[in-house]
Amino acid sequence: MGAHERCPPASPCIGHCVMDRQAGLCTGCARTLDEIVRWGAADEAERARAWAALPARAARLGLTLRRLDWRGAELLDAVAQRLGGGWTLRAGPADAAAEIAGPVEEIARGDTALTLRTATATLRLEAPHWLAAFEIAPAGRRPRLALALPQGRAGAETSAQAEEGHHIVEAPPLRAEVDAPSFGRDAPPLPKGWACIATLDPA
């Protein structure tokens, strides 16, 4: 059994566990108390129903951050789809950031890694089971995505390189516990304990 198969089911929890008594929902993940208690023992169909209900609940509560249920291959496919639709991915330390913009001309995906090529750039992204995706949706703005690792988690890497004129700007592999990138004022508001390694912004 592989590492991905041994991992617990993806959870919407973002570590902000405060119940809204009137709504009966957590103000962090928008689940009911019963869903939270049963999550580990619930079957896939039950968890899927809860995931499907979360966007509407989050909107009702006015939440601007939610964790998505993408993992592994599904996460890689979602990244490829958005880059193919013209989204821009930014990865790498602040002093050597690379931006990858669609449309994507070539996609190659293995079990845990994705390689995309545009006319001017190449991206390779590895997605172990602990790599997570968050949606940030400020009021009045299109949602953006952030890919993040738990701080202190070793062994997960992303690398990117982008061509600017005749120069190559390369973002070296990142390890969240050592040198997760700083996005400055543009940093996504992730929950405490998570290190952002890349952002995806709509066209």
N, C-alpha and C positions, 0 to 999 in steps of 0.2 A: 504494500500500500504506500503511495507516495505521500510527500509532505502535505500537498494540497488536500488530499483525501482525509488526512488525519486531523486537519484543522477544524475548529468548531464552526458552526454556521455563521455567516456574516450577520452582524448585528447593526441596527440603526443607531445604537447608543453613541453619543458624542461626549459623554462624561459630565453632562449638565443635567443632573437627575433631580428635577423639582416638578412636582405635580401641580397642575392648574386644577384646583378642586371643582370649580364651576364647569370646566370643559371635561374633566375626568381624563386629561391627557398630560403626558410629560412635556414640559416646556423645552426640553432638549431634543427628544427624538419623535415626539408626537404619538407615542404608543400609549395604550391604556395600561393600567397597573396589571391587569390580568395577562395582557400580552407580554409584558416585561417579565413577570414571574414564570410564565410558561415557555419562554422563548427557547431555552436549551432543549426542552423535551418536545416541543411542537414538531409536527411533521412538515415536510416541504410545502404542502398545499396550504396549511395554516399560516406559515410564515409568508408565503407568496401573497395571500389575501391581505395580510397586514402591510407588507411593503406597498401594495397597490393603493392602499388607503392613505398612506402617509403624505403624499404631496398635497392633497386637498386639506387634510388636517393641519399641516404645517402652514398653509396659506391662511387658514381660519385663525390660527394662533399668531400670525404675523411673523413667523420664523424666517430668517434669511439664510440659514445654514442647515443643510441636512446631508447625512451620509448616504451614499448610494449602495445598492446591493451588488455592484459589479465586483468580480474577483477573477484573477487569472486570465484565461482566454477571453472571457466575456468583457473584461476591462480593456484588454488589448483591442478587441473588435470595436468597442465604443470609441476608443481614441482614434483608430484608423478611420471610422465612419465620419467623425467630426472633422478630422484633417482633410478628408476627401471632400467635405462640404465647405472648405475654405476657412476653417478655424485656424488659429495660430497657437502653437505650443511654445512655451518659453521654459527652458531648462538650463541649469548650470549656475555656478556661483555668480554673485552680483558683478564681479569684475571680469567675468568671462562668459556671460550669458549668451546662449544661442537661441535664436527664434526660428521655428520651423513653420512655414505657412503652406497651405494647400494651394491649388489642387495637387493631389498625390498621383504621381505617374507610375509608381511601382510599389507593391506591398508584398512583403515576405514575412510570414508568421510561423514560428515554431510553437511548441507546447507552452513555453514560458517567455518567449521574446518576440518582439515585433520590430521589423526594419521597414522604414518608409523612405522613399526617395521622391523629392520634388525636383523642379528644374534647377534649383540652386542649393539644395540642402539634403542631408541624410540624417535620419534619426534612428537610433536603436534603443528600445525600451524593454527592460526585463520586468516581469510582473509576478513575483512570488506571492504566495497566498496572503501575506500580511500587507501588501500594498493596497491602499484604500483610495476611493474617489469620493470627493465631497462636492456638492453643488452649492454655490454662493449666489443668492438671488436678491440683491438690494432692491428696495422699492424703486420702481420706475426704470430699472435697467435690466438688460438681458442677462440671464444666468451665465456665470462662468464656472469652470471646473478646476479643482485642485487635486493633484495626486500627492499622497502623503504616506509616510512611514511612521510607525511608532518610534519615538526618540529612544535611542539605545539599541535599536534592532540592527544587527549586523547582516551583511551579505546581500543586501538588495541594492542594485545599481541601475542608473540610467545614464546614458551618454548621448551627446548630440554634437553635430558640427554643422555650421552654416557658412556658405560662401558669400563674402561681401566683396564685390569687384574681383580682384585677383588675390584676395587674401582669404584664408580659412580661419575662422574663429571656432575653436574646439572647446566644448564643455566636457571636462574629464569625468570619468565615473564618479558617482557620489555615494557616500555611505552616510546614512542619516545620523549616526552617532558621532561622526567626525566633522563633516563639512557640508551639511545641508545648506542649500543656497539661501541667501537673503534677498528678499524681493523689495526691501525698502518700504516706501510709502504704498507700493502696490501689493504688499504682502496680503494674502488671503487670511481672513480672520478664523483660523482653524482652532479647534479645541486644544486645551492645554495637553501637552504630551505628544503632539503630532508635529512632525517636521515635513514641510512642503518641499517636494523635489521638482515639481513642474506645475505649470498652470496652462489651461486651455481656454482661450477667449474666442467668442463668436466673431464672425466676419462683420 
